[in-house]
Amino acid sequence: MYRDLRRSIFLTVGLSFFAIAHLQCSKSKEEESNTNPGNNNSKKPNIIVIVAESHRAEALGIMGNSVVQTPNLDKLANDGIAFINSYVTTAVCAVSRASILSGQYQERHKINSFAANFTSSALSQTYPLLLKNAGYKIGWVGMFGVGNTPPASSFNYWQENLPWQSNGVHNTDLVQQKVFEFLDRYRGEQFCLSVNFNAAHEVDGTPATYLVQDRYKNTYSGAAIAVPETADPKYWNSFPDFFRTDQNIARQRWYGFFSTTELLQNNTRNYYRLLTGVDEAVGSIVQKLKNLGIADNTIIIYTSDHGFSLGEHGMMGKWYGFEESIRVPMIIYDPRSADLKKGKVSQTSLNIDIAPTVLNMAGVTVPSTMQGENLIEIAKGNQPDRQHFFYSHTVFSAPQLPKVEGIVSKDFKYMTYTEYAYEELYNTQQDPKETTNLALNPSYAAKLNEMRNLYTQEKAAVK
């Protein structure tokens, strides 16, 4: 009996000790999960959306550019998804940034000037605010670009008004510093950070200039810059009188940046220097994520608000429907799945796709008002590739910036300058540089009529 009692006490004590040890072990693991930001496999992903200024699609190493050096962006592209046919639906920064945030065409979000602000209800349906409502900490670094009353109070972290240079520190480096500050502060929480660089925009002034980081001022000095085919004066001279005027802002800016061989060489190099600075900053952000132990659960999306003409068609800038103006990088890097390591893909992506893609990746319901698609499903082949999209620029008017609308399809592009009923039709498969306007060619009358009808149909559908 005494022996049985001793055995019972021993078993009771042993089981109690085991239970306590198990509880402490479980508690230790729970504490580790809560305190170690890298141990977050069960969490929703962190998301960083990076928007550069005026970064045209071909200005990347991965796109075959033999001059510009973008090793960090190239690595993200190779380790993720790079949409080589990515476009903006309006090549004006305020409108495009509103489309990125809202997932909507301009015709729906109604931001059609630099002074127009999101309404409170519209702002609540942008991807950052929807993620905040779902428990994310949200941050904004760099230019907001929509309206004149930025929504600073809606964000957990806000650093918007960063100058081109402060105490000798370039905007690109200032943005990187603020990104690091945000990451240090919110490393242990689910977050979505929107990052916006001024580069590669020019610094406005008379004359306008490129402000390059000191350490990159001699980069590409020996590089020979190929003169674009459509920089030949005959292409500018082929435009109609209403367009071919020095009052056209794209032409005005061309004079100071690309009107001579020397200017074209120097300013294209400066443009590339700014982008290499952005690439360096992106690489530093990736390394910071690794140092904090959160890289494995952080999605990075990289794009631009619009493209940029470097002298093509005798112009500088964006606005119009030419490839250089509307085509942009679109890189999605998600380290959580090998299935998303696809490299370059050919499906069409748009700036309006970013918001619904972000929400889907975070497991947040996409509002029915968003017009974009989930790019992950498109890249996987689970959703059909879009065959065309509607393009519009109606912020300004002639003669400074004639309004233009149209349709971009897989093989043709139709644009109409609405103030003059002037039409352009390009066979972009056979003529990717858009050298020959086929709108008056009788052989293309049927195609012109088809694109006109598609334009009318899509203009009504995007509202």
KARA-V228807 format. One record per residue. OMEGA is omega as a letter, one per 40 degrees, with the letter a starting at -180 (* if undefined). Layout:
OMEGA ; OMEGA
This chain:
i ; a ; i ; i ; i ; i ; a ; i ; a ; i ; a ; a ; a ; i ; i ; i ; i ; a ; i ; a ; i ; i ; i ; i ; i ; i ; i ; i ; i ; i ; i ; i ; a ; a ; i ; a ; a ; a ; a ; a ; a ; a ; i ; a ; i ; a ; i ; i ; a ; i ; i ; i ; i ; i ; i ; a ; a ; a ; i ; i ; a ; i ; i ; i ; a ; a ; a ; a ; a ; a ; a ; i ; i ; i ; i ; a ; a ; i ; a ; i ; i ; i ; a ; i ; a ; a ; i ; a ; i ; a ; i ; a ; a ; a ; a ; i ; i ; i ; i ; a ; a ; a ; a ; i ; i ; a ; i ; a ; i ; i ; a ; i ; a ; a ; a ; i ; i ; i ; i ; a ; i ; i ; a ; a ; i ; a ; i ; a ; i ; i ; i ; i ; i ; i ; i ; i ; a ; i ; i ; i ; i ; a ; i ; i ; a ; i ; a ; i ; a ; a ; a ; a ; a ; a ; i ; i ; a ; i ; a ; a ; a ; a ; i ; i ; i ; a ; i ; a ; a ; a ; a ; i ; i ; i ; i ; i ; a ; i ; i ; a ; i ; a ; i ; a ; a ; a ; a ; a ; i ; a ; i ; a ; i ; a ; a ; i ; i ; i ; e ; i ; i ; i ; a ; i ; i ; e ; i ; a ; i ; i ; a ; i ; a ; a ; i ; a ; i ; i ; i ; a ; a ; a ; i ; a ; i ; i ; a ; i ; a ; i ; i ; a ; a ; a ; i ; a ; i ; i ; i ; a ; a ; a ; a ; a ; i ; i ; i ; a ; i ; i ; i ; a ; i ; a ; a ; a ; a ; a ; i ; i ; a ; i ; a ; i ; a ; a ; i ; i ; i ; i ; i ; i ; i ; a ; i ; i ; i ; i ; i ; i ; i ; i ; i ; i ; i ; i ; i ; i ; i ; i ; a ; i ; a ; a ; a ; a ; a ; i ; i ; i ; i ; i ; i ; a ; i ; i ; a ; i ; i ; i ; i ; a ; i ; a ; i ; i ; a ; i ; a ; a ; a ; a ; a ; a ; a ; a ; a ; i ; i ; a ; i ; i ; i ; a ; a ; a ; i ; i ; a ; i ; a ; a ; a ; i ; a ; a ; a ; i ; a ; i ; i ; i ; a ; a ; i ; i ; i ; a ; i ; a ; i ; a ; a ; a ; i ; i ; a ; i ; i ; a ; a ; a ; i ; a ; i ; i ; i ; a ; i ; a ; i ; i ; a ; i ; i ; a ; i ; i ; a ; i ; i ; i ; a ; a ; a ; a ; i ; e ; a ; i ; a ; i ; a ; i ; i ; a ; i ; i ; a ; a ; i ; i ; i ; i ; i ; i ; a ; i ; a ; a ; i ; a ; i ; i ; a ; i ; a ; i ; a ; a ; a ; i ; i ; a ; a ; i ; a ; a ; a ; i ; a ; a ; a ; a ; a ; i ; i ; i ; i ; a ; i ; a ; i ; i ; i ; a ; a ; i ; i ; a ; a ; a ; *
